[in-house]
Amino acid sequence: MSGTGRQGIFGSSGTGGGRSGLTPELGLTSPYAALPAPSWKGRALGALFFLGALVCVCFSVYNGAHAAGMAGRQGTITVEACRVEQGSRNSSDTTVCSGTFRPEDGSRAVPGAEVTRELRQGEKIEVQQSGNGFVPVGFREIWRWNALFFFAWIVAALGVPFAATGIFPGRQQAFAVGQRVRGTRAAVVMKYLYIGGGGGIAVCLYMIWVL
């Protein structure tokens, strides 16, 4: 035992340079050092966020145009019945009301038209018929779809660090990847996307509330 001195069980000297004696086995490894090398997977992850943002934009513009009466076939639905569809663990229940759609142009009525709104039986609502259903019209509905447009900015911002660095993060490493782009042009783009998206959503929610 004379040759071991104060050497610990991890092979580091007890009189060494302070924290230098700590080893990865103690669970004090920095998450930044463990980041994987850039690869196509990181770029693909960033592109996936951008694709999601594009889908949100297209969905927002398409339905927003119908809500503004700029697209689709105009008409009304008189509510005949409503039902509540049970949501999943992460979503709330949804009320769906149905009735007969009567176009303004006098063409054939469409029975069984559905809208996702809380309405009363016998209530009449103005809608635009789109390619995949019926969209309620009005300023409040327009602001609802505008909120989705600005939400797309936030989705795009989430993908910037991965697209810029090419790093596909491991578990609990997404924040560390975001720190890698600090002080770069990508960080500026990400910042303005977050600010613009968050501010836009706040304005939309306010307009929905006051209308």
N, C-alpha and C positions, 0 to 999 in steps of 0.2 A: 504493500500500500504506500511505500515511501515515494514511488515515482508518480503517483497520481495527483498529489497536491490537493488543490481545491476544485479540481475539474469535476463538473457536474455530469449527470447522466446523459445529457445531450451532446457531450463532447466539447463544451465551451467553458472557458475559464471563469471562475467566480470573480476574479479581479480584473476582467477584461474591460473594454471601453464602453461601459454603460449599457445602452440598448443593443450594441452589436452582438451581444451574446444571445439575443432572442432568435429563435429559428421558426420556420414555417409551421413546425409541428405544434407550436403554441397558439396557432390560429391568429397571428398578428400580421399576416401577409397582406400587403396593400392590394385592393382590387384592381388598381391601375396597372400594376406589374403583371397581372394575370390576363390582361386583355389579349385576345387572339390577334394574329396578323391580318391585315386587310385581305379581302378575297371577294370573289364575285357574289358570295352569299350576302355580304353586307350591302353591296350595291343593290342587289335584288330586293332586300328588305326595304331599303329606302324607296325603290321604285314601286313596291307594293303599297306603301303609304301614299305615294303620289297618285297611284291608280285609284286608291280609295277616295282621295280628295277629288279626283276628276269625276268619279261616279256621283259623288255628292253634288258637285257643281251642275252636272248634266241633269240630274234628278230635280234639283232646285229650279233651274232655268225652265225645264219642260213643264213642271207643275205650276211654277209661278206665272208662266205665260197663260196657262189655262185659268188660273185663279184671277188673273187680270182681264179675262174675257178676250184675249188676243189670239187664242187658238181653241180648237175644238168646236163642238156644236152646243149652242146655248139652249137652256131649257130649265125646267123646274122638276123637283121631286116632292111629291106629297107623301109624308111618312105614314106607312101603314102598320109597321111593327118594328120593334127594336130588340136586340139581344146583347148579352154581355159575353164576350169571349175571354176566357180565363187566360191570364198572362203567365209567363214562366216565373221562376224564382227571382230573376233579375229585371222583370218588367211588370208593369201594372196591368190591370184588366182593361179591355177595350170595348167600348160601346159601338155597335154597328146597327144603323137604322136602314130600313129598306122601304121601297115604295115604287110607284110607277113614274118613269121619266117621260115628261111631255116636252118635246122640242118646240122652240119658238117658231121654227119655220113651218110648223103644221104637219111635219112628216109623222110617220108611224111611231106610236108610243112604245116605250121599252119597259116591260114589267120586271120586277125584281131588281131594280137599280139600288145599289148600296153606297152609303157614305159612312165614313168613320167619324161620327159626331154624336154627342148626347142631345137628342131631340125628343119632342113630344109627339105622340100619335096625332095625326091630322095636320101637323106643322108643315109648311111649305118652305123649301129652301132652293135658292138659285144655284145652279151648277153648270159646269161645262163638261161635256162628254169627251173623254180623252181615249187614247188607244188602249188603255188598260183599266178603265173604270170611269168614275165621275168625281170631279174636283169641285168643291164648294168655291164660290167666287166672293170677292169683297176685299177691302183693304186689309182686314185682319188676317185673312188667308194669305195675302201677298207677303205680309211681314213674317208669317210662319215659314214660308219657303225661303225668304231672304235669310232667316236665321240659319237654315241648313247650308246656304251658300257660304256664310262666314265660318261655320263649323268646319267646312272644307279647308279653310286656311290653317286651322289648328291641326287637322290631320296631316296636311302637307308639312307643317313645321316639325311634327314628330319624326318625319322621315329624313329631314335634312342631315342630322349628324351621321346617320348610317350611310346615306348616299355620298356624303363628303369624305368620310374616312374609309369606307369599305369594310368596316369592322362589324361582324355579326356577333352581337353580345351573348355572353353566357348568362347564366342565372344571376339576377340582381346586378347586372353590369351596364344596363342601359344608361343610367345616370353618368357612369364613368365615361362612356362613349361621348355623351353630350359635353363633358368637360374637355375632351380632346379638341373640340373646335373653338374653344374660347379664344377671343382675339382675332379670329379669322373672318373673312367675308361671309362664310357660311353662318357664323354666329349672328351677324348683322341681319341676314335674310331671315333666319329663324326668329330673331327678336321681333322684327316687324310683322311677321306672319302671326305670331302670338298676340301682339298688341292689336293689330288690325282685326284678327278673328274674334278676340275677346271683346273688343270695343263694339264691333259690329253686332255680335250676338246680344250684348247689353242693350243697344239701341233698339234692336228688333223686339226683344222681350218687353221693353218699356212701351213701344208702340202697340204691341198686342194687348198689354194691360190697359192702356188708355182708350183704345178703340172699342 
